Amino acid sequence: MKIIQEEASAVLGEKEEPRGDFIFPPDHFPINTIGRGRNALARASQYKKAPSWYEGSLDSLVKTVQRKVKEKYPSIDTTDASAEPGKQ
């Protein structure tokens, strides 16, 4: 499957982004691009309760995601509303 993806990327002239740089390793909330940073903010605030893989409260998860994204991408405007969980 990876070979097919690499060939498709080569044909389309796309560069595959590395998947590193997660807020919660090993694979929760990647923020290696500004788009993924924005997506992490949106996804974190959609939870209605803390996910089973997270040991803290839902409030702390959302605030951690907001803080980490803001640290990495200061140009992203975060609002008080984005720090409130359970918007979905």
PDB file of N, CA, C and O in Angstrom:
ATOM      1  N   MET A   1       0.827  -1.194   0.000  1.00  0.00           N
ATOM      2  CA  MET A   1       0.000   0.000   0.000  1.00  0.00           C
ATOM      3  C   MET A   1       0.874   1.263   0.000  1.00  0.00           C
ATOM      4  O   MET A   1       0.576   2.237  -0.691  1.00  0.00           O
ATOM      5  N   LYS A   2       1.965   1.227   0.791  1.00  0.00           N
ATOM      6  CA  LYS A   2       2.836   2.393   0.877  1.00  0.00           C
ATOM      7  C   LYS A   2       3.470   2.701  -0.478  1.00  0.00           C
ATOM      8  O   LYS A   2       3.639   3.866  -0.840  1.00  0.00           O
ATOM      9  N   ILE A   3       3.814   1.665  -1.213  1.00  0.00           N
ATOM     10  CA  ILE A   3       4.425   1.864  -2.529  1.00  0.00           C
ATOM     11  C   ILE A   3       3.439   2.571  -3.454  1.00  0.00           C
ATOM     12  O   ILE A   3       3.817   3.479  -4.194  1.00  0.00           O
ATOM     13  N   ILE A   4       2.185   2.156  -3.410  1.00  0.00           N
ATOM     14  CA  ILE A   4       1.164   2.792  -4.244  1.00  0.00           C
ATOM     15  C   ILE A   4       1.009   4.261  -3.868  1.00  0.00           C
ATOM     16  O   ILE A   4       0.902   5.117  -4.746  1.00  0.00           O
ATOM     17  N   GLN A   5       0.996   4.559  -2.564  1.00  0.00           N
ATOM     18  CA  GLN A   5       0.873   5.948  -2.117  1.00  0.00           C
ATOM     19  C   GLN A   5       2.068   6.773  -2.571  1.00  0.00           C
ATOM     20  O   GLN A   5       1.910   7.917  -2.996  1.00  0.00           O
ATOM     21  N   GLU A   6       3.272   6.191  -2.480  1.00  0.00           N
ATOM     22  CA  GLU A   6       4.469   6.910  -2.911  1.00  0.00           C
ATOM     23  C   GLU A   6       4.435   7.179  -4.408  1.00  0.00           C
ATOM     24  O   GLU A   6       4.805   8.263  -4.858  1.00  0.00           O
ATOM     25  N   GLU A   7       3.983   6.173  -5.190  1.00  0.00           N
ATOM     26  CA  GLU A   7       3.895   6.361  -6.634  1.00  0.00           C
ATOM     27  C   GLU A   7       2.859   7.424  -6.987  1.00  0.00           C
ATOM     28  O   GLU A   7       3.098   8.255  -7.864  1.00  0.00           O
ATOM     29  N   ALA A   8       1.714   7.405  -6.314  1.00  0.00           N
ATOM     30  CA  ALA A   8       0.674   8.407  -6.573  1.00  0.00           C
ATOM     31  C   ALA A   8       1.184   9.800  -6.218  1.00  0.00           C
ATOM     32  O   ALA A   8       0.928  10.758  -6.947  1.00  0.00           O
ATOM     33  N   SER A   9       1.897   9.915  -5.115  1.00  0.00           N
ATOM     34  CA  SER A   9       2.448  11.206  -4.716  1.00  0.00           C
ATOM     35  C   SER A   9       3.465  11.699  -5.738  1.00  0.00           C
ATOM     36  O   SER A   9       3.514  12.888  -6.053  1.00  0.00           O
ATOM     37  N   ALA A  10       4.276  10.777  -6.253  1.00  0.00           N
ATOM     38  CA  ALA A  10       5.281  11.159  -7.246  1.00  0.00           C
ATOM     39  C   ALA A  10       4.614  11.631  -8.530  1.00  0.00           C
ATOM     40  O   ALA A  10       5.046  12.615  -9.131  1.00  0.00           O
ATOM     41  N   VAL A  11       3.567  10.938  -8.952  1.00  0.00           N
ATOM     42  CA  VAL A  11       2.854  11.307 -10.176  1.00  0.00           C
ATOM     43  C   VAL A  11       2.195  12.669 -10.016  1.00  0.00           C
ATOM     44  O   VAL A  11       2.229  13.495 -10.927  1.00  0.00           O
ATOM     45  N   LEU A  12       1.596  12.897  -8.854  1.00  0.00           N
ATOM     46  CA  LEU A  12       0.900  14.159  -8.620  1.00  0.00           C
ATOM     47  C   LEU A  12       1.833  15.283  -8.200  1.00  0.00           C
ATOM     48  O   LEU A  12       1.409  16.434  -8.098  1.00  0.00           O
ATOM     49  N   GLY A  13       3.103  14.962  -7.953  1.00  0.00           N
ATOM     50  CA  GLY A  13       4.066  15.970  -7.544  1.00  0.00           C
ATOM     51  C   GLY A  13       3.878  16.419  -6.110  1.00  0.00           C
ATOM     52  O   GLY A  13       4.274  17.526  -5.744  1.00  0.00           O
ATOM     53  N   GLU A  14       3.268  15.558  -5.289  1.00  0.00           N
ATOM     54  CA  GLU A  14       3.025  15.915  -3.897  1.00  0.00           C
ATOM     55  C   GLU A  14       4.160  15.400  -3.025  1.00  0.00           C
ATOM     56  O   GLU A  14       4.766  14.366  -3.307  1.00  0.00           O
ATOM     57  N   LYS A  15       4.427  16.128  -1.984  1.00  0.00           N
ATOM     58  CA  LYS A  15       5.430  15.714  -1.009  1.00  0.00           C
ATOM     59  C   LYS A  15       4.696  15.235   0.229  1.00  0.00           C
ATOM     60  O   LYS A  15       3.854  15.946   0.776  1.00  0.00           O
ATOM     61  N   GLU A  16       5.021  14.018   0.671  1.00  0.00           N
ATOM     62  CA  GLU A  16       4.367  13.475   1.859  1.00  0.00           C
ATOM     63  C   GLU A  16       4.941  14.141   3.105  1.00  0.00           C
ATOM     64  O   GLU A  16       6.158  14.215   3.278  1.00  0.00           O
ATOM     65  N   GLU A  17       4.059  14.620   3.964  1.00  0.00           N
ATOM     66  CA  GLU A  17       4.492  15.251   5.208  1.00  0.00           C
ATOM     67  C   GLU A  17       4.881  14.182   6.224  1.00  0.00           C
ATOM     68  O   GLU A  17       4.192  13.168   6.336  1.00  0.00           O
ATOM     69  N   PRO A  18       5.962  14.384   6.961  1.00  0.00           N
ATOM     70  CA  PRO A  18       6.295  13.427   8.017  1.00  0.00           C
ATOM     71  C   PRO A  18       5.217  13.460   9.101  1.00  0.00           C
ATOM     72  O   PRO A  18       4.622  14.507   9.358  1.00  0.00           O
ATOM     73  N   ARG A  19       4.970  12.318   9.733  1.00  0.00           N
ATOM     74  CA  ARG A  19       3.880  12.230  10.690  1.00  0.00           C
ATOM     75  C   ARG A  19       4.336  12.492  12.121  1.00  0.00           C
ATOM     76  O   ARG A  19       3.554  12.250  13.040  1.00  0.00           O
ATOM     77  N   GLY A  20       5.515  12.957  12.357  1.00  0.00           N
ATOM     78  CA  GLY A  20       5.978  13.196  13.712  1.00  0.00           C
ATOM     79  C   GLY A  20       5.318  14.410  14.344  1.00  0.00           C
ATOM     80  O   GLY A  20       4.423  15.015  13.756  1.00  0.00           O
ATOM     81  N   ASP A  21       5.756  14.759  15.525  1.00  0.00           N
ATOM     82  CA  ASP A  21       5.298  15.947  16.234  1.00  0.00           C
ATOM     83  C   ASP A  21       3.831  15.853  16.659  1.00  0.00           C
ATOM     84  O   ASP A  21       2.962  16.549  16.134  1.00  0.00           O
ATOM     85  N   PHE A  22       3.591  14.975  17.622  1.00  0.00           N
ATOM     86  CA  PHE A  22       2.258  14.790  18.172  1.00  0.00           C
ATOM     87  C   PHE A  22       2.160  15.458  19.535  1.00  0.00           C
ATOM     88  O   PHE A  22       3.144  15.515  20.274  1.00  0.00           O
ATOM     89  N   ILE A  23       0.978  15.965  19.872  1.00  0.00           N
ATOM     90  CA  ILE A  23       0.778  16.546  21.200  1.00  0.00           C
ATOM     91  C   ILE A  23       0.800  15.447  22.246  1.00  0.00           C
ATOM     92  O   ILE A  23       1.411  15.601  23.303  1.00  0.00           O
ATOM     93  N   PHE A  24       0.131  14.331  21.950  1.00  0.00           N
ATOM     94  CA  PHE A  24       0.100  13.186  22.853  1.00  0.00           C
ATOM     95  C   PHE A  24       0.633  11.968  22.115  1.00  0.00           C
ATOM     96  O   PHE A  24      -0.125  11.268  21.444  1.00  0.00           O
ATOM     97  N   PRO A  25       1.949  11.706  22.235  1.00  0.00           N
ATOM     98  CA  PRO A  25       2.516  10.536  21.560  1.00  0.00           C
ATOM     99  C   PRO A  25       1.863   9.258  22.065  1.00  0.00           C
ATOM    100  O   PRO A  25       1.410   9.249  23.209  1.00  0.00           O
ATOM    101  N   PRO A  26       1.782   8.193  21.303  1.00  0.00           N
ATOM    102  CA  PRO A  26       2.513   8.041  20.060  1.00  0.00           C
ATOM    103  C   PRO A  26       1.792   8.580  18.833  1.00  0.00           C
ATOM    104  O   PRO A  26       2.441   8.832  17.818  1.00  0.00           O
ATOM    105  N   ASP A  27       0.458   8.770  18.884  1.00  0.00           N
ATOM    106  CA  ASP A  27      -0.204   9.152  17.633  1.00  0.00           C
ATOM    107  C   ASP A  27      -1.498   9.953  17.802  1.00  0.00           C
ATOM    108  O   ASP A  27      -2.418   9.809  16.997  1.00  0.00           O
ATOM    109  N   HIS A  28      -1.578  10.772  18.809  1.00  0.00           N
ATOM    110  CA  HIS A  28      -2.785  11.572  19.028  1.00  0.00           C
ATOM    111  C   HIS A  28      -2.501  13.055  18.791  1.00  0.00           C
ATOM    112  O   HIS A  28      -1.577  13.621  19.376  1.00  0.00           O
ATOM    113  N   PHE A  29      -3.292  13.668  17.941  1.00  0.00           N
ATOM    114  CA  PHE A  29      -3.220  15.092  17.623  1.00  0.00           C
ATOM    115  C   PHE A  29      -1.874  15.499  17.003  1.00  0.00           C
ATOM    116  O   PHE A  29      -1.062  16.159  17.651  1.00  0.00           O
ATOM    117  N   PRO A  30      -1.646  15.100  15.739  1.00  0.00           N
ATOM    118  CA  PRO A  30      -0.434  15.558  15.064  1.00  0.00           C
ATOM    119  C   PRO A  30      -0.508  17.062  14.807  1.00  0.00           C
ATOM    120  O   PRO A  30      -1.565  17.588  14.458  1.00  0.00           O
ATOM    121  N   ILE A  31       0.622  17.747  14.982  1.00  0.00           N
ATOM    122  CA  ILE A  31       0.662  19.195  14.735  1.00  0.00           C
ATOM    123  C   ILE A  31       1.887  19.567  13.901  1.00  0.00           C
ATOM    124  O   ILE A  31       2.480  20.628  14.091  1.00  0.00           O
ATOM    125  N   ASN A  32       2.257  18.681  12.976  1.00  0.00           N
ATOM    126  CA  ASN A  32       3.452  18.954  12.176  1.00  0.00           C
ATOM    127  C   ASN A  32       3.202  19.923  11.028  1.00  0.00           C
ATOM    128  O   ASN A  32       4.143  20.316  10.339  1.00  0.00           O
ATOM    129  N   THR A  33       1.945  20.316  10.810  1.00  0.00           N
ATOM    130  CA  THR A  33       1.652  21.383   9.847  1.00  0.00           C
ATOM    131  C   THR A  33       0.631  22.321  10.493  1.00  0.00           C
ATOM    132  O   THR A  33      -0.033  21.956  11.463  1.00  0.00           O
ATOM    133  N   ILE A  34       0.516  23.509   9.956  1.00  0.00           N
ATOM    134  CA  ILE A  34      -0.432  24.463  10.528  1.00  0.00           C
ATOM    135  C   ILE A  34      -1.880  23.960  10.366  1.00  0.00           C
ATOM    136  O   ILE A  34      -2.726  24.201  11.227  1.00  0.00           O
ATOM    137  N   GLY A  35      -2.147  23.272   9.273  1.00  0.00           N
ATOM    138  CA  GLY A  35      -3.475  22.706   9.064  1.00  0.00           C
ATOM    139  C   GLY A  35      -3.808  21.652  10.102  1.00  0.00           C
ATOM    140  O   GLY A  35      -4.934  21.596  10.598  1.00  0.00           O
ATOM    141  N   ARG A  36      -2.838  20.820  10.430  1.00  0.00           N
ATOM    142  CA  ARG A  36      -3.057  19.801  11.454  1.00  0.00           C
ATOM    143  C   ARG A  36      -3.169  20.438  12.828  1.00  0.00           C
ATOM    144  O   ARG A  36      -3.865  19.915  13.697  1.00  0.00           O
ATOM    145  N   GLY A  37      -2.495  21.556  13.034  1.00  0.00           N
ATOM    146  CA  GLY A  37      -2.648  22.283  14.292  1.00  0.00           C
ATOM    147  C   GLY A  37      -4.066  22.801  14.460  1.00  0.00           C
ATOM    148  O   GLY A  37      -4.657  22.683  15.534  1.00  0.00           O
ATOM    149  N   ARG A  38      -4.604  23.369  13.406  1.00  0.00           N
ATOM    150  CA  ARG A  38      -5.997  23.854  13.445  1.00  0.00           C
ATOM    151  C   ARG A  38      -6.968  22.696  13.649  1.00  0.00           C
ATOM    152  O   ARG A  38      -7.943  22.807  14.392  1.00  0.00           O
ATOM    153  N   ASN A  39      -6.682  21.590  12.979  1.00  0.00           N
ATOM    154  CA  ASN A  39      -7.535  20.417  13.112  1.00  0.00           C
ATOM    155  C   ASN A  39      -7.488  19.865  14.538  1.00  0.00           C
ATOM    156  O   ASN A  39      -8.510  19.428  15.066  1.00  0.00           O
ATOM    157  N   ALA A  40      -6.321  19.882  15.155  1.00  0.00           N
ATOM    158  CA  ALA A  40      -6.198  19.404  16.537  1.00  0.00           C
ATOM    159  C   ALA A  40      -7.076  20.239  17.469  1.00  0.00           C
ATOM    160  O   ALA A  40      -7.724  19.699  18.366  1.00  0.00           O
ATOM    161  N   LEU A  41      -7.097  21.545  17.258  1.00  0.00           N
ATOM    162  CA  LEU A  41      -7.960  22.409  18.073  1.00  0.00           C
ATOM    163  C   LEU A  41      -9.430  22.036  17.891  1.00  0.00           C
ATOM    164  O   LEU A  41     -10.181  21.929  18.860  1.00  0.00           O
ATOM    165  N   ALA A  42      -9.820  21.844  16.656  1.00  0.00           N
ATOM    166  CA  ALA A  42     -11.218  21.511  16.366  1.00  0.00           C
ATOM    167  C   ALA A  42     -11.596  20.157  16.947  1.00  0.00           C
ATOM    168  O   ALA A  42     -12.653  20.018  17.562  1.00  0.00           O
ATOM    169  N   ARG A  43     -10.749  19.167  16.758  1.00  0.00           N
ATOM    170  CA  ARG A  43     -11.059  17.815  17.237  1.00  0.00           C
ATOM    171  C   ARG A  43     -11.078  17.731  18.753  1.00  0.00           C
ATOM    172  O   ARG A  43     -11.942  17.065  19.323  1.00  0.00           O
ATOM    173  N   ALA A  44     -10.156  18.384  19.402  1.00  0.00           N
ATOM    174  CA  ALA A  44     -10.102  18.311  20.869  1.00  0.00           C
ATOM    175  C   ALA A  44     -11.366  18.877  21.493  1.00  0.00           C
ATOM    176  O   ALA A  44     -11.858  18.350  22.491  1.00  0.00           O
ATOM    177  N   SER A  45     -11.888  19.934  20.919  1.00  0.00           N
ATOM    178  CA  SER A  45     -13.071  20.565  21.514  1.00  0.00           C
ATOM    179  C   SER A  45     -14.359  19.815  21.190  1.00  0.00           C
ATOM    180  O   SER A  45     -15.422  20.171  21.699  1.00  0.00           O
ATOM    181  N   GLN A  46     -14.282  18.788  20.356  1.00  0.00           N
ATOM    182  CA  GLN A  46     -15.477  18.017  20.019  1.00  0.00           C
ATOM    183  C   GLN A  46     -15.752  16.865  20.995  1.00  0.00           C
ATOM    184  O   GLN A  46     -16.854  16.317  21.003  1.00  0.00           O
ATOM    185  N   TYR A  47     -14.778  16.500  21.802  1.00  0.00           N
ATOM    186  CA  TYR A  47     -14.990  15.402  22.751  1.00  0.00           C
ATOM    187  C   TYR A  47     -16.046  15.787  23.785  1.00  0.00           C
ATOM    188  O   TYR A  47     -16.100  16.933  24.230  1.00  0.00           O
ATOM    189  N   LYS A  48     -16.874  14.832  24.158  1.00  0.00           N
ATOM    190  CA  LYS A  48     -17.864  15.050  25.213  1.00  0.00           C
ATOM    191  C   LYS A  48     -17.355  14.536  26.554  1.00  0.00           C
ATOM    192  O   LYS A  48     -17.837  14.949  27.609  1.00  0.00           O
ATOM    193  N   LYS A  49     -16.374  13.627  26.507  1.00  0.00           N
ATOM    194  CA  LYS A  49     -15.703  13.142  27.715  1.00  0.00           C
ATOM    195  C   LYS A  49     -14.271  12.800  27.333  1.00  0.00           C
ATOM    196  O   LYS A  49     -13.958  12.616  26.157  1.00  0.00           O
ATOM    197  N   ALA A  50     -13.411  12.718  28.333  1.00  0.00           N
ATOM    198  CA  ALA A  50     -12.001  12.435  28.065  1.00  0.00           C
ATOM    199  C   ALA A  50     -11.879  11.060  27.409  1.00  0.00           C
ATOM    200  O   ALA A  50     -12.520  10.109  27.856  1.00  0.00           O
ATOM    201  N   PRO A  51     -11.069  10.941  26.357  1.00  0.00           N
ATOM    202  CA  PRO A  51     -10.902   9.645  25.706  1.00  0.00           C
ATOM    203  C   PRO A  51     -10.216   8.647  26.635  1.00  0.00           C
ATOM    204  O   PRO A  51      -9.525   9.035  27.578  1.00  0.00           O
ATOM    205  N   SER A  52     -10.413   7.368  26.361  1.00  0.00           N
ATOM    206  CA  SER A  52      -9.882   6.319  27.235  1.00  0.00           C
ATOM    207  C   SER A  52      -8.357   6.326  27.301  1.00  0.00           C
ATOM    208  O   SER A  52      -7.789   5.882  28.299  1.00  0.00           O
ATOM    209  N   TRP A  53      -7.685   6.819  26.267  1.00  0.00           N
ATOM    210  CA  TRP A  53      -6.224   6.826  26.261  1.00  0.00           C
ATOM    211  C   TRP A  53      -5.645   7.996  27.052  1.00  0.00           C
ATOM    212  O   TRP A  53      -4.439   8.039  27.295  1.00  0.00           O
ATOM    213  N   TYR A  54      -6.477   8.929  27.449  1.00  0.00           N
ATOM    214  CA  TYR A  54      -6.008  10.119  28.175  1.00  0.00           C
ATOM    215  C   TYR A  54      -6.316   9.969  29.658  1.00  0.00           C
ATOM    216  O   TYR A  54      -7.434   9.610  30.025  1.00  0.00           O
ATOM    217  N   GLU A  55      -5.343  10.238  30.502  1.00  0.00           N
ATOM    218  CA  GLU A  55      -5.507  10.036  31.942  1.00  0.00           C
ATOM    219  C   GLU A  55      -6.047  11.246  32.690  1.00  0.00           C
ATOM    220  O   GLU A  55      -6.427  11.120  33.854  1.00  0.00           O
ATOM    221  N   GLY A  56      -6.091  12.395  32.069  1.00  0.00           N
ATOM    222  CA  GLY A  56      -6.559  13.602  32.739  1.00  0.00           C
ATOM    223  C   GLY A  56      -8.019  13.883  32.447  1.00  0.00           C
ATOM    224  O   GLY A  56      -8.738  13.038  31.912  1.00  0.00           O
ATOM    225  N   SER A  57      -8.443  15.078  32.806  1.00  0.00           N
ATOM    226  CA  SER A  57      -9.829  15.489  32.554  1.00  0.00           C
ATOM    227  C   SER A  57      -9.968  16.001  31.122  1.00  0.00           C
ATOM    228  O   SER A  57      -8.980  16.316  30.459  1.00  0.00           O
ATOM    229  N   LEU A  58     -11.192  16.074  30.672  1.00  0.00           N
ATOM    230  CA  LEU A  58     -11.454  16.603  29.333  1.00  0.00           C
ATOM    231  C   LEU A  58     -11.005  18.052  29.235  1.00  0.00           C
ATOM    232  O   LEU A  58     -10.436  18.466  28.225  1.00  0.00           O
ATOM    233  N   ASP A  59     -11.259  18.816  30.278  1.00  0.00           N
ATOM    234  CA  ASP A  59     -10.851  20.223  30.300  1.00  0.00           C
ATOM    235  C   ASP A  59      -9.334  20.359  30.136  1.00  0.00           C
ATOM    236  O   ASP A  59      -8.863  21.221  29.395  1.00  0.00           O
ATOM    237  N   SER A  60      -8.574  19.506  30.830  1.00  0.00           N
ATOM    238  CA  SER A  60      -7.112  19.597  30.724  1.00  0.00           C
ATOM    239  C   SER A  60      -6.623  19.170  29.347  1.00  0.00           C
ATOM    240  O   SER A  60      -5.637  19.715  28.851  1.00  0.00           O
ATOM    241  N   LEU A  61      -7.296  18.200  28.713  1.00  0.00           N
ATOM    242  CA  LEU A  61      -6.931  17.784  27.360  1.00  0.00           C
ATOM    243  C   LEU A  61      -7.092  18.944  26.388  1.00  0.00           C
ATOM    244  O   LEU A  61      -6.184  19.250  25.615  1.00  0.00           O
ATOM    245  N   VAL A  62      -8.249  19.582  26.433  1.00  0.00           N
ATOM    246  CA  VAL A  62      -8.537  20.688  25.505  1.00  0.00           C
ATOM    247  C   VAL A  62      -7.568  21.846  25.730  1.00  0.00           C
ATOM    248  O   VAL A  62      -7.055  22.420  24.770  1.00  0.00           O
ATOM    249  N   LYS A  63      -7.320  22.183  26.966  1.00  0.00           N
ATOM    250  CA  LYS A  63      -6.398  23.295  27.255  1.00  0.00           C
ATOM    251  C   LYS A  63      -4.961  22.960  26.871  1.00  0.00           C
ATOM    252  O   LYS A  63      -4.214  23.840  26.443  1.00  0.00           O
ATOM    253  N   THR A  64      -4.565  21.692  27.020  1.00  0.00           N
ATOM    254  CA  THR A  64      -3.223  21.285  26.617  1.00  0.00           C
ATOM    255  C   THR A  64      -3.070  21.395  25.105  1.00  0.00           C
ATOM    256  O   THR A  64      -2.063  21.905  24.613  1.00  0.00           O
ATOM    257  N   VAL A  65      -4.068  20.916  24.371  1.00  0.00           N
ATOM    258  CA  VAL A  65      -4.019  21.017  22.909  1.00  0.00           C
ATOM    259  C   VAL A  65      -3.948  22.483  22.497  1.00  0.00           C
ATOM    260  O   VAL A  65      -3.143  22.845  21.638  1.00  0.00           O
ATOM    261  N   GLN A  66      -4.772  23.319  23.093  1.00  0.00           N
ATOM    262  CA  GLN A  66      -4.772  24.741  22.745  1.00  0.00           C
ATOM    263  C   GLN A  66      -3.406  25.374  23.044  1.00  0.00           C
ATOM    264  O   GLN A  66      -2.888  26.140  22.232  1.00  0.00           O
ATOM    265  N   ARG A  67      -2.838  25.060  24.181  1.00  0.00           N
ATOM    266  CA  ARG A  67      -1.538  25.630  24.566  1.00  0.00           C
ATOM    267  C   ARG A  67      -0.427  25.176  23.627  1.00  0.00           C
ATOM    268  O   ARG A  67       0.386  25.989  23.186  1.00  0.00           O
ATOM    269  N   LYS A  68      -0.388  23.873  23.317  1.00  0.00           N
ATOM    270  CA  LYS A  68       0.674  23.336  22.462  1.00  0.00           C
ATOM    271  C   LYS A  68       0.577  23.875  21.032  1.00  0.00           C
ATOM    272  O   LYS A  68       1.594  24.191  20.415  1.00  0.00           O
ATOM    273  N   VAL A  69      -0.643  23.976  20.512  1.00  0.00           N
ATOM    274  CA  VAL A  69      -0.809  24.525  19.162  1.00  0.00           C
ATOM    275  C   VAL A  69      -0.378  25.980  19.135  1.00  0.00           C
ATOM    276  O   VAL A  69       0.306  26.406  18.205  1.00  0.00           O
ATOM    277  N   LYS A  70      -0.766  26.743  20.134  1.00  0.00           N
ATOM    278  CA  LYS A  70      -0.413  28.167  20.200  1.00  0.00           C
ATOM    279  C   LYS A  70       1.103  28.355  20.331  1.00  0.00           C
ATOM    280  O   LYS A  70       1.663  29.294  19.766  1.00  0.00           O
ATOM    281  N   GLU A  71       1.772  27.454  21.082  1.00  0.00           N
ATOM    282  CA  GLU A  71       3.227  27.527  21.217  1.00  0.00           C
ATOM    283  C   GLU A  71       3.910  27.295  19.872  1.00  0.00           C
ATOM    284  O   GLU A  71       4.862  27.991  19.522  1.00  0.00           O
ATOM    285  N   LYS A  72       3.416  26.311  19.125  1.00  0.00           N
ATOM    286  CA  LYS A  72       4.049  25.969  17.855  1.00  0.00           C
ATOM    287  C   LYS A  72       3.665  26.935  16.735  1.00  0.00           C
ATOM    288  O   LYS A  72       4.495  27.261  15.886  1.00  0.00           O
ATOM    289  N   TYR A  73       2.420  27.393  16.729  1.00  0.00           N
ATOM    290  CA  TYR A  73       1.931  28.276  15.672  1.00  0.00           C
ATOM    291  C   TYR A  73       1.312  29.528  16.296  1.00  0.00           C
ATOM    292  O   TYR A  73       0.088  29.605  16.409  1.00  0.00           O
ATOM    293  N   PRO A  74       2.110  30.496  16.699  1.00  0.00           N
ATOM    294  CA  PRO A  74       1.583  31.708  17.330  1.00  0.00           C
ATOM    295  C   PRO A  74       0.618  32.484  16.436  1.00  0.00           C
ATOM    296  O   PRO A  74      -0.194  33.266  16.930  1.00  0.00           O
ATOM    297  N   SER A  75       0.706  32.269  15.119  1.00  0.00           N
ATOM    298  CA  SER A  75      -0.183  33.000  14.214  1.00  0.00           C
ATOM    299  C   SER A  75      -1.622  32.491  14.267  1.00  0.00           C
ATOM    300  O   SER A  75      -2.531  33.178  13.801  1.00  0.00           O
ATOM    301  N   ILE A  76      -1.846  31.301  14.827  1.00  0.00           N
ATOM    302  CA  ILE A  76      -3.209  30.782  14.946  1.00  0.00           C
ATOM    303  C   ILE A  76      -3.881  31.489  16.111  1.00  0.00           C
ATOM    304  O   ILE A  76      -3.387  31.471  17.238  1.00  0.00           O
ATOM    305  N   ASP A  77      -5.015  32.111  15.819  1.00  0.00           N
ATOM    306  CA  ASP A  77      -5.778  32.769  16.875  1.00  0.00           C
ATOM    307  C   ASP A  77      -6.627  31.734  17.593  1.00  0.00           C
ATOM    308  O   ASP A  77      -7.443  31.048  16.977  1.00  0.00           O
ATOM    309  N   THR A  78      -6.432  31.629  18.888  1.00  0.00           N
ATOM    310  CA  THR A  78      -7.266  30.734  19.687  1.00  0.00           C
ATOM    311  C   THR A  78      -8.198  31.603  20.523  1.00  0.00           C
ATOM    312  O   THR A  78      -7.825  32.679  20.990  1.00  0.00           O
ATOM    313  N   THR A  79      -9.403  31.114  20.695  1.00  0.00           N
ATOM    314  CA  THR A  79     -10.403  31.871  21.441  1.00  0.00           C
ATOM    315  C   THR A  79     -10.777  31.115  22.711  1.00  0.00           C
ATOM    316  O   THR A  79     -10.429  29.948  22.884  1.00  0.00           O
ATOM    317  N   ASP A  80     -11.492  31.805  23.590  1.00  0.00           N
ATOM    318  CA  ASP A  80     -11.989  31.139  24.787  1.00  0.00           C
ATOM    319  C   ASP A  80     -12.929  29.994  24.410  1.00  0.00           C
ATOM    320  O   ASP A  80     -12.967  28.966  25.086  1.00  0.00           O
ATOM    321  N   ALA A  81     -13.676  30.176  23.343  1.00  0.00           N
ATOM    322  CA  ALA A  81     -14.607  29.131  22.898  1.00  0.00           C
ATOM    323  C   ALA A  81     -13.868  27.868  22.477  1.00  0.00           C
ATOM    324  O   ALA A  81     -14.374  26.765  22.678  1.00  0.00           O
ATOM    325  N   SER A  82     -12.681  28.010  21.897  1.00  0.00           N
ATOM    326  CA  SER A  82     -11.932  26.822  21.481  1.00  0.00           C
ATOM    327  C   SER A  82     -11.360  26.062  22.665  1.00  0.00           C
ATOM    328  O   SER A  82     -10.885  24.937  22.507  1.00  0.00           O
ATOM    329  N   ALA A  83     -11.397  26.658  23.846  1.00  0.00           N
ATOM    330  CA  ALA A  83     -10.918  25.988  25.048  1.00  0.00           C
ATOM    331  C   ALA A  83     -12.053  25.304  25.812  1.00  0.00           C
ATOM    332  O   ALA A  83     -11.832  24.727  26.877  1.00  0.00           O
ATOM    333  N   GLU A  84     -13.261  25.373  25.266  1.00  0.00           N
ATOM    334  CA  GLU A  84     -14.409  24.743  25.918  1.00  0.00           C
ATOM    335  C   GLU A  84     -14.708  23.408  25.251  1.00  0.00           C
ATOM    336  O   GLU A  84     -15.005  23.366  24.057  1.00  0.00           O
ATOM    337  N   PRO A  85     -14.633  22.318  26.007  1.00  0.00           N
ATOM    338  CA  PRO A  85     -14.912  21.007  25.429  1.00  0.00           C
ATOM    339  C   PRO A  85     -16.393  20.768  25.178  1.00  0.00           C
ATOM    340  O   PRO A  85     -17.252  21.462  25.720  1.00  0.00           O
ATOM    341  N   GLY A  86     -16.671  19.776  24.350  1.00  0.00           N
ATOM    342  CA  GLY A  86     -18.035  19.331  24.132  1.00  0.00           C
ATOM    343  C   GLY A  86     -18.873  20.195  23.228  1.00  0.00           C
ATOM    344  O   GLY A  86     -20.082  20.299  23.430  1.00  0.00           O
ATOM    345  N   LYS A  87     -18.262  20.827  22.222  1.00  0.00           N
ATOM    346  CA  LYS A  87     -19.003  21.705  21.321  1.00  0.00           C
ATOM    347  C   LYS A  87     -19.865  20.931  20.335  1.00  0.00           C
ATOM    348  O   LYS A  87     -20.809  21.494  19.781  1.00  0.00           O
ATOM    349  N   GLN A  88     -19.571  19.673  20.104  1.00  0.00           N
ATOM    350  CA  GLN A  88     -20.251  18.927  19.061  1.00  0.00           C
ATOM    351  C   GLN A  88     -21.663  18.571  19.435  1.00  0.00           C
ATOM    352  O   GLN A  88     -22.368  17.937  18.650  1.00  0.00           O
TER     353      GLN A  88
END
